Amino acid sequence: MTDAAPQTGMNENSTCGLAYLTPIPAIIFLVSAPYNQNANVRFHAWQSIFLCVAWFILWICLIIIGVIPFLNFLDLILFPVLGIGMFILWLILMINAFNGKRVKIPMLSDLAAKQAGAVA
């Protein structure tokens, strides 16, 4: 009989994928013990947080553009296009994280790797 250590929690790929649902699971994975010791989980959690911050900043910029006269018509095009684009990017990131792959977003991946202490 072998003494195998019992496995606790989720596997690495599931944890990485769930980090993209909202910033809340990402923050939980960054502070809870078995997950915050894995560099890959930390990378995906940080990338998820940075993606949410980037989307929020982009959303605020679009709101400001919508208030400016003569540019508010540009908002009618930008809001749906950027919204669908961010949704597709979010899906790609989540699906690849569930499959154990890393998709690198320019600037955000470098920040996430730096914060996670992982190799970019």
Backbone hydrogen bonds in HBPLUS format (Angstrom, degrees):
<---DONOR---> <-ACCEPTOR-->    atom                        ^
c    i                          cat <-CA-CA->   ^        H-A-AA   ^      H-
h    n   atom  resd res      DA  || num        DHA   H-A  angle D-A-AA Bond
n    s   type  num  typ     dist DA aas  dist angle  dist       angle   num
A0015-THR N   A0011-ASN O   3.14 MM   4  6.35 161.2  2.18 153.4 158.9     1
A0016-CYS N   A0012-GLU O   2.93 MM   4  6.16 160.6  1.97 152.1 157.6     2
A0017-GLY N   A0013-ASN O   3.01 MM   4  6.17 160.3  2.04 148.1 152.9     3
A0018-LEU N   A0014-SER O   2.91 MM   4  6.07 159.6  1.96 149.5 155.3     4
A0019-ALA N   A0015-THR O   3.10 MM   4  6.23 132.9  2.33 141.5 152.5     5
A0020-TYR N   A0017-GLY O   3.21 MM   3  5.80 158.9  2.26 112.4 118.1     6
A0021-LEU N   A0018-LEU O   3.16 MM   3  5.47 163.8  2.18 110.9 115.8     7
A0027-ILE N   A0023-PRO O   2.91 MM   4  6.12 156.0  1.97 152.0 157.6     8
A0028-ILE N   A0024-ILE O   2.98 MM   4  6.22 158.5  2.03 150.7 157.2     9
A0029-PHE N   A0025-PRO O   2.83 MM   4  6.02 157.6  1.88 149.9 155.3    10
A0030-LEU N   A0026-ALA O   3.05 MM   4  6.27 138.1  2.23 137.8 149.1    11
A0030-LEU N   A0027-ILE O   3.14 MM   3  5.01 124.0  2.46  90.5 105.1    12
A0031-VAL N   A0027-ILE O   3.14 MM   4  6.41 132.3  2.38 142.6 153.9    13
A0031-VAL N   A0028-ILE O   3.24 MM   3  5.34 137.5  2.43  97.3 108.4    14
A0032-SER N   A0028-ILE O   2.92 MM   4  5.92 139.7  2.09 152.1 161.7    15
A0036-ASN N   A0032-SER O   3.05 MM   4  5.97 159.0  2.09 165.8 172.5    16
A0038-ASN N   A0035-TYR O   3.20 MM   3  5.65 169.4  2.22 115.8 118.9    17
A0042-ARG N   A0038-ASN O   3.04 MM   4  6.30 162.2  2.07 153.0 158.5    18
A0043-PHE N   A0039-ALA O   2.92 MM   4  6.08 152.6  1.99 142.5 150.0    19
A0044-HIS N   A0040-ASN O   3.12 MM   4  6.39 167.4  2.13 150.4 152.2    20
A0045-ALA N   A0041-VAL O   2.92 MM   4  6.07 156.4  1.97 150.1 157.4    21
A0046-TRP N   A0042-ARG O   2.90 MM   4  6.04 166.1  1.92 151.8 155.4    22
A0047-GLN N   A0043-PHE O   2.88 MM   4  6.06 160.4  1.91 151.0 157.3    23
A0048-SER N   A0044-HIS O   2.92 MM   4  5.99 151.3  2.01 140.8 148.3    24
A0049-ILE N   A0045-ALA O   3.04 MM   4  6.31 157.2  2.09 147.0 152.8    25
A0050-PHE N   A0046-TRP O   2.87 MM   4  6.11 167.2  1.89 156.4 159.6    26
A0051-LEU N   A0047-GLN O   2.87 MM   4  5.99 148.2  1.97 142.2 151.1    27
A0052-CYS N   A0048-SER O   3.03 MM   4  6.28 155.2  2.09 146.1 152.2    28
A0053-VAL N   A0049-ILE O   2.99 MM   4  6.29 156.6  2.05 150.2 156.8    29
A0054-ALA N   A0050-PHE O   2.90 MM   4  6.06 159.4  1.94 145.3 151.1    30
A0055-TRP N   A0051-LEU O   2.89 MM   4  6.08 157.5  1.94 147.4 153.6    31
A0056-PHE N   A0052-CYS O   2.95 MM   4  6.12 154.2  2.02 144.3 151.3    32
A0057-ILE N   A0053-VAL O   2.95 MM   4  6.22 160.7  1.99 152.3 156.9    33
A0058-LEU N   A0054-ALA O   2.93 MM   4  6.11 160.4  1.96 148.5 154.2    34
A0059-TRP N   A0055-TRP O   2.87 MM   4  6.01 151.5  1.95 144.4 152.6    35
A0060-ILE N   A0056-PHE O   2.96 MM   4  6.23 155.5  2.02 148.7 154.6    36
A0061-CYS N   A0057-ILE O   2.99 MM   4  6.26 158.6  2.04 148.5 154.3    37
A0062-LEU N   A0058-LEU O   2.96 MM   4  6.23 153.0  2.04 146.0 153.3    38
A0063-ILE N   A0059-TRP O   2.99 MM   4  6.28 146.8  2.10 143.7 152.8    39
A0064-ILE N   A0060-ILE O   2.97 MM   4  6.29 156.7  2.03 150.3 156.4    40
A0065-ILE N   A0061-CYS O   2.92 MM   4  6.21 156.6  1.98 148.1 154.6    41
A0066-GLY N   A0062-LEU O   2.94 MM   4  6.10 145.8  2.06 138.8 148.2    42
A0067-VAL N   A0064-ILE O   3.17 MM   3  5.30 145.7  2.29 100.5 110.2    43
A0068-ILE N   A0065-ILE O   3.28 MM   3  5.38 136.7  2.48  99.3 110.3    44
A0071-LEU N   A0068-ILE O   3.28 MM   3  5.59 146.0  2.40 118.0 127.6    45
A0074-LEU N   A0071-LEU O   2.96 MM   3  5.28 134.1  2.17 105.7 118.1    46
A0075-ASP N   A0072-ASN O   3.19 MM   3  5.07 133.0  2.42  90.5 102.9    47
A0076-LEU N   A0073-PHE O   3.12 MM   3  5.33 136.9  2.32  99.4 110.2    48
A0077-ILE N   A0074-LEU O   3.16 MM   3  5.49 140.2  2.33 103.1 113.3    49
A0078-LEU N   A0074-LEU O   2.94 MM   4  6.20 168.8  1.96 154.3 158.0    50
A0079-PHE N   A0075-ASP O   3.03 MM   4  5.70 169.8  2.04 142.4 145.8    51
A0081-VAL N   A0077-ILE O   3.32 MM   4  6.36 164.1  2.35 150.6 154.9    52
A0082-LEU N   A0078-LEU O   2.85 MM   4  5.74 168.3  1.86 155.1 159.1    53
A0083-GLY N   A0079-PHE O   2.92 MM   4  5.79 148.4  2.02 140.8 150.7    54
A0084-ILE N   A0080-PRO O   2.91 MM   4  5.98 163.9  1.94 147.5 151.1    55
A0085-GLY N   A0081-VAL O   2.93 MM   4  6.06 156.1  1.98 144.1 151.8    56
A0086-MET N   A0082-LEU O   2.87 MM   4  5.99 160.1  1.91 146.1 150.6    57
A0087-PHE N   A0083-GLY O   3.00 MM   4  6.14 151.6  2.08 141.3 149.7    58
A0088-ILE N   A0084-ILE O   2.90 MM   4  6.13 158.4  1.95 150.1 155.3    59
A0089-LEU N   A0085-GLY O   2.95 MM   4  6.17 159.0  2.00 146.7 152.9    60
A0090-TRP N   A0086-MET O   2.87 MM   4  6.01 158.4  1.92 145.3 151.3    61
A0091-LEU N   A0087-PHE O   2.95 MM   4  6.22 157.3  2.00 147.4 153.2    62
A0092-ILE N   A0088-ILE O   2.92 MM   4  6.15 161.8  1.96 151.4 156.2    63
A0093-LEU N   A0089-LEU O   2.92 MM   4  6.13 163.1  1.95 152.2 156.8    64
A0094-MET N   A0090-TRP O   2.96 MM   4  6.14 162.0  1.99 149.4 154.5    65
A0095-ILE N   A0091-LEU O   2.88 MM   4  5.99 171.0  1.89 156.1 158.8    66
A0096-ASN N   A0092-ILE O   3.01 MM   4  6.04 164.9  2.03 148.0 152.7    67
A0097-ALA N   A0093-LEU O   2.93 MM   4  6.04 148.1  2.04 141.8 151.0    68
A0098-PHE N   A0094-MET O   2.96 MM   4  6.22 155.6  2.02 149.9 155.9    69
A0099-ASN N   A0095-ILE O   3.11 MM   4  6.36 134.6  2.32 137.2 149.5    70
A0101-LYS N   A0096-ASN O   2.77 MM   5  5.03 165.6  1.79 154.9 149.8    71
A0100-GLY N   A0097-ALA O   3.12 MM   3  5.02 162.4  2.15 102.6 107.3    72
A0109-SER N   A0105-ILE O   2.96 MM   4  5.23 169.6  1.98 152.4 151.8    73
A0108-LEU N   A0106-PRO O   2.81 MM   2  5.60 144.5  1.94  98.9  90.7    74
A0111-LEU N   A0107-MET O   3.14 MM   4  6.35 159.4  2.18 147.5 152.7    75
A0112-ALA N   A0108-LEU O   2.89 MM   4  6.08 158.7  1.94 148.0 154.4    76
A0113-ALA N   A0109-SER O   2.82 MM   4  5.96 160.3  1.86 150.2 155.2    77
A0114-LYS N   A0110-ASP O   2.99 MM   4  6.10 152.8  2.07 141.9 149.4    78
A0115-GLN N   A0111-LEU O   2.93 MM   4  6.16 160.8  1.97 149.9 154.9    79
A0116-ALA N   A0112-ALA O   2.87 MM   4  5.97 151.7  1.95 145.6 154.0    80
A0117-GLY N   A0113-ALA O   2.96 MM   4  5.85 124.3  2.28 134.6 147.0    81
A0118-ALA N   A0113-ALA O   3.05 MM   5  5.03 140.9  2.21 143.8 150.1    82
